[in-house]
Amino acid sequence: MNNKPFDKAAFKEKLDAQTSFPALYMFKFIVPKGQEEEVKSLFPMNEVIFKESAKGTYISATIKVMMKDSDAILKVYDEASKIEGIISL
C-alpha cells in the first residue's frame, strides 16, 4: 500500500487547474461504524448519504457540496482528518 504523505499544494494546484469555481464537489469518506455523526457535523447544511460495508464494520459517506474555491475544499479535508479512523477517498 502506498503511504506517501498528502501533498496539499499539489492537490490545490490540480483543483484550481481542473475546476471552475464555484463548483459542485463530491466528498467521499470511509469511517468506522458509529462515527457517522462526526462526518455529518462537517456538512450541517447538506445531505450525507451513508452506506454500510458488507461486514457492517465501516460506513461510507458521500456528500455533494457547492464549494466556493479550492481553499474551502482543503479546509473540509483538514477538519475531516481530525476524525479518528477516517479515510478520505
Summary of the structure (lengths in Angstrom):
residues: 89
radius of gyration: 13.6
end to end distance: 14.4
largest distance: 38.9
contacts: 206
relative contact order: 0.25
helix: 30%
strand: 30%
